[in-house]
Amino acid sequence: MRYGGIEAGGTKWVCAVADHPAEPLKTETFPTTSPDETVRRAVRFFAENGPVGAIGVGSFGPVDIRRSSPTWGTITTTPKPGWADTDLAGALRSGLGVPIALDTDVNAAALGEWRWGAATGLDTFCYITVGTGIGGGAVVNGRILHGLAHPELGHMRIPHDWARDPFAGTCPYHGDCLEGLASGEAIRQRWGQPGQQIADAAAWGLEADYLALALVNVICALSPERIILGGGVAKHPALLPQVRRRVRELLAGYLRAPELTDPDATDRYVTAPGLGDCSGVIGATGLAQDALAG
């Protein structure tokens, strides 16, 4: 049986077909434009590279993932122009005529890392992506975390030292939430250039502090066995070591676990994705596999 997967990001979509989710046979990446154009391009990819038994979708959000809801599969209050209230699952199902399994892009990435990446064998962990925006997914007690809706870790509130950082934030809903202060877009607007062009140590020190504050919140709330930090911003070579050090400093020995006190153990505890840039699309293909397995 061939499976289809879509990592439906706010900047780009990645589509894949696979006989085994962890081993894509073919992928295609294209920009996220209008809903109609983007969905048509995805439908064409699967029509040309199928047939597939089901499509798994990891979508940017917020997205309605409640199966009992009349608007299940709809991207809801996204600030991305033209995409609010888009019935994503319905459009794909109409175009392809196969079952659609849907979750957030970061929950899909968490699934991929749990099954085939850096979180294999764990019971509870978090995947956080720091790119154009910030999002987080989690597996808790062996299940992808859902509840009233889905995790929105990018919109947690963190301390904002206005004297050190007078930047107001980029989030159209919350201003200086985590995403508003520490996303790739926040870096670009604050410093006037994208992160990959910034060499200033102070800029990356500020970014590390914001991310470490967020990770401490996650650690204290969910007690994950590992935190996987992905996304383009997180690839900066100076960032992860600083984040790990600041996490230890901020926790100040309160939680007696080697992962939170010993530098070598922290290096394994806050880590990069095992699947690299493919966590999301591999996890989405895993959603399709689960849908057909019942």
C-alpha positions as CSV (number, residue, x, y, z in Angstrom):
1,M,0.0,0.0,0.0
2,R,1.3,3.4,-0.9
3,Y,0.8,6.3,1.5
4,G,0.8,10.1,0.9
5,G,2.0,12.8,3.2
6,I,1.8,16.5,3.2
7,E,3.8,18.9,5.5
8,A,1.5,21.9,4.9
9,G,3.6,24.8,6.2
10,G,2.8,28.4,6.1
11,T,5.8,29.1,3.9
12,K,6.0,25.9,1.9
13,W,4.3,22.5,1.3
14,V,6.3,19.3,1.1
15,C,4.4,16.3,-0.4
16,A,5.7,12.7,-0.4
17,V,4.6,9.3,-1.4
18,A,6.0,6.2,0.3
19,D,5.5,2.5,0.7
20,H,7.0,2.9,4.2
21,P,6.6,6.3,5.9
22,A,10.3,6.6,6.9
23,E,11.4,6.0,3.3
24,P,9.8,8.5,0.9
25,L,9.9,7.4,-2.7
26,K,9.4,10.8,-4.1
27,T,8.9,14.3,-2.7
28,E,8.0,17.7,-4.0
29,T,8.4,21.1,-2.4
30,F,6.5,24.2,-3.5
31,P,5.6,27.6,-2.0
32,T,2.4,28.1,0.0
33,T,0.4,30.5,-2.2
34,S,-3.4,30.8,-2.2
35,P,-5.4,27.8,-0.9
36,D,-6.9,26.9,-4.3
37,E,-3.5,27.0,-6.1
38,T,-1.6,25.2,-3.3
39,V,-4.2,22.4,-3.0
40,R,-4.4,22.0,-6.8
41,R,-0.6,21.5,-6.9
42,A,-0.7,18.9,-4.1
43,V,-3.6,17.0,-5.8
44,R,-1.6,17.0,-9.1
45,F,1.5,15.5,-7.3
46,F,-0.5,12.6,-5.8
47,A,-2.4,12.0,-9.0
48,E,0.9,11.7,-10.9
49,N,2.7,9.6,-8.2
50,G,-0.1,7.5,-6.8
51,P,-2.4,5.9,-6.4
52,V,-2.3,6.3,-2.6
53,G,-4.6,4.7,-0.1
54,A,-4.8,7.7,2.2
55,I,-3.2,11.1,2.7
56,G,-1.8,12.3,6.0
57,V,-1.6,16.1,6.5
58,G,0.4,18.0,9.1
59,S,-0.9,21.5,8.8
60,F,0.1,25.0,10.0
61,G,-2.6,26.2,12.3
62,P,-4.6,26.8,14.3
63,V,-6.6,23.9,12.8
64,D,-9.7,22.2,14.0
65,I,-8.7,18.6,14.8
66,R,-11.8,17.6,16.7
67,R,-13.4,14.8,14.7
68,S,-16.8,15.5,16.1
69,S,-16.7,19.1,15.0
70,P,-18.6,20.2,11.9
71,T,-15.5,22.2,10.9
72,W,-13.0,19.4,11.3
73,G,-10.0,19.8,9.1
74,T,-10.4,23.6,8.8
75,I,-7.6,26.0,9.3
76,T,-9.2,28.5,11.6
77,T,-7.7,31.8,13.0
78,T,-4.4,31.8,11.2
79,P,-3.0,35.3,10.5
80,K,-1.7,34.0,7.1
81,P,-3.6,36.1,4.5
82,G,-6.3,34.2,2.6
83,W,-6.1,31.0,4.7
84,A,-8.4,31.6,7.6
85,D,-11.4,29.3,7.6
86,T,-10.0,27.2,4.8
87,D,-11.5,23.6,4.7
88,L,-8.2,22.0,4.0
89,A,-9.2,18.4,4.6
90,G,-12.4,18.8,2.5
91,A,-10.5,20.3,-0.4
92,L,-8.0,17.5,-0.5
93,R,-10.6,14.8,-0.1
94,S,-12.7,16.3,-2.9
95,G,-9.6,16.4,-5.2
96,L,-8.3,13.0,-4.5
97,G,-11.2,10.9,-3.2
98,V,-9.2,9.1,-0.5
99,P,-9.3,9.3,3.3
100,I,-7.6,12.3,4.9
101,A,-5.8,12.1,8.3
102,L,-5.0,15.5,9.7
103,D,-3.0,17.0,12.6
104,T,-0.8,20.0,13.2
105,D,2.5,20.2,11.4
106,V,4.4,20.0,14.7
107,N,2.3,17.1,16.0
108,A,3.1,15.3,12.7
109,A,6.8,16.1,13.2
110,A,6.6,14.8,16.7
111,L,5.0,11.5,15.4
112,G,7.8,11.2,12.9
113,E,10.5,11.7,15.5
114,W,8.8,9.3,17.9
115,R,8.5,6.5,15.4
116,W,11.7,6.8,13.4
117,G,13.8,9.7,14.8
118,A,15.3,11.1,18.0
119,A,12.5,10.2,20.3
120,T,12.2,6.4,19.5
121,G,11.5,4.4,22.7
122,L,10.3,7.4,24.7
123,D,6.9,7.8,26.4
124,T,6.7,11.6,26.8
125,F,8.6,14.2,24.8
126,C,8.2,17.5,22.9
127,Y,9.0,18.6,19.5
128,I,9.4,22.4,19.0
129,T,10.2,24.1,15.7
130,V,11.7,27.6,15.5
131,G,11.4,28.9,12.0
132,T,9.4,31.7,10.4
133,G,7.0,31.0,13.3
134,I,7.2,28.8,16.4
135,G,5.1,25.7,17.1
136,G,5.3,22.7,19.3
137,G,3.8,19.2,19.4
138,A,4.1,16.5,22.0
139,V,3.6,12.9,22.8
140,V,2.4,12.3,26.3
141,N,2.0,8.8,27.8
142,G,2.5,7.3,24.4
143,R,-0.1,9.4,22.6
144,I,0.0,12.5,20.5
145,L,-1.2,15.3,22.8
146,H,-4.7,16.6,22.0
147,G,-7.2,18.2,24.3
148,L,-9.5,21.2,24.0
149,A,-7.7,21.9,20.8
150,H,-4.0,21.2,20.2
151,P,-0.8,22.5,21.8
152,E,0.2,26.1,20.8
153,L,3.5,26.3,22.4
154,G,4.6,29.2,20.2
155,H,2.0,31.5,21.9
156,M,3.0,30.9,25.5
157,R,3.8,34.1,27.4
158,I,7.4,34.5,28.5
159,P,9.2,37.3,30.5
160,H,10.0,40.3,28.3
161,D,12.7,42.6,29.6
162,W,11.7,45.8,27.8
163,A,14.9,47.6,28.8
164,R,17.0,44.9,27.2
165,D,14.7,44.3,24.2
166,P,12.3,47.2,23.4
167,F,11.0,45.2,20.4
168,A,7.2,45.0,20.7
169,G,6.9,41.6,19.0
170,T,5.3,40.4,15.7
171,C,2.3,38.3,16.8
172,P,-0.9,39.9,15.5
173,Y,-2.8,38.3,18.4
174,H,-0.4,38.6,21.4
175,G,2.4,40.9,20.4
176,D,5.3,39.6,22.6
177,C,4.4,36.0,23.0
178,L,7.2,33.4,22.3
179,E,6.6,33.5,18.6
180,G,6.3,37.3,18.6
181,L,9.7,37.6,20.2
182,A,11.8,34.6,19.0
183,S,10.6,33.4,15.6
184,G,12.5,33.9,12.5
185,E,10.2,36.7,11.5
186,A,10.7,38.4,14.9
187,I,14.5,38.2,14.3
188,R,14.2,39.7,10.9
189,Q,12.0,42.6,12.0
190,R,14.0,43.3,15.2
191,W,17.5,43.3,13.6
192,G,16.6,44.3,10.0
193,Q,18.0,41.1,8.4
194,P,17.3,37.4,8.5
195,G,18.9,35.2,11.1
196,Q,21.3,33.5,8.8
197,Q,22.9,36.9,8.1
198,I,23.4,37.9,11.7
199,A,26.7,37.3,13.4
200,D,26.1,39.5,16.5
201,A,26.6,37.4,19.6
202,A,24.2,39.6,21.5
203,A,21.4,38.8,19.1
204,W,21.9,35.0,19.5
205,G,22.2,35.4,23.3
206,L,18.8,37.1,23.4
207,E,17.3,34.4,21.2
208,A,18.8,31.7,23.4
209,D,17.3,33.3,26.5
210,Y,13.8,33.4,25.0
211,L,14.0,29.8,23.9
212,A,15.4,28.6,27.2
213,L,12.6,30.4,29.1
214,A,10.1,28.6,26.9
215,L,11.7,25.2,27.4
216,V,11.7,25.7,31.2
217,N,8.0,26.3,31.0
218,V,7.6,23.1,29.0
219,I,9.8,21.1,31.3
220,C,7.9,22.2,34.4
221,A,4.5,21.7,32.8
222,L,4.9,18.4,30.9
223,S,8.1,16.8,32.3
224,P,9.2,15.6,28.8
225,E,11.9,12.9,28.6
226,R,13.5,14.8,25.7
227,I,13.0,18.1,23.8
228,I,13.7,18.1,20.1
229,L,14.4,21.6,18.7
230,G,13.9,21.9,14.9
231,G,13.4,24.6,12.3
232,G,15.7,26.8,10.4
233,V,16.5,29.2,13.3
234,A,17.5,26.3,15.5
235,K,20.2,25.3,13.1
236,H,22.4,28.3,13.9
237,P,25.5,26.6,15.4
238,A,25.7,29.0,18.3
239,L,22.2,28.6,19.5
240,L,21.7,25.1,20.9
241,P,24.7,25.2,23.3
242,Q,23.5,28.5,24.7
243,V,19.9,27.2,25.1
244,R,21.1,24.2,27.0
245,R,23.3,26.2,29.3
246,R,20.5,28.7,30.0
247,V,18.0,25.9,30.7
248,R,20.3,24.6,33.4
249,E,20.8,28.0,34.9
250,L,17.2,28.9,34.9
251,L,16.1,25.7,36.6
252,A,18.9,26.3,39.2
253,G,19.0,22.7,40.3
254,Y,15.4,22.6,41.4
255,L,14.6,19.4,39.4
256,R,17.2,16.7,40.3
257,A,17.6,14.9,37.0
258,P,21.0,14.5,35.2
259,E,19.5,15.8,32.0
260,L,18.8,19.1,33.7
261,T,22.0,19.5,35.7
262,D,24.8,17.7,33.8
263,P,26.1,19.4,30.6
264,D,26.7,16.1,28.8
265,A,23.3,14.8,29.6
266,T,21.7,18.1,28.7
267,D,23.3,17.8,25.2
268,R,21.3,14.7,24.7
269,Y,18.2,16.0,26.3
270,V,17.7,19.2,24.2
271,T,18.6,17.9,20.8
272,A,18.2,18.3,17.0
273,P,15.7,16.2,15.0
274,G,16.9,12.8,14.1
275,L,15.1,13.1,10.8
276,G,16.5,16.5,9.9
277,D,14.2,18.5,7.8
278,C,12.0,15.5,7.0
279,S,10.3,15.1,10.4
280,G,7.1,16.7,9.3
281,V,6.5,15.0,6.0
282,I,7.5,11.6,7.3
283,G,5.2,12.0,10.3
284,A,2.4,13.1,8.0
285,T,2.9,9.9,6.0
286,G,2.7,8.0,9.2
287,L,-0.7,9.6,9.9
288,A,-1.8,8.1,6.6
289,Q,-0.5,4.7,7.6
290,D,-2.4,4.9,10.9
291,A,-5.6,5.9,9.1
292,L,-5.5,2.8,6.9
293,A,-4.5,0.6,9.8
294,G,-7.7,1.6,11.6
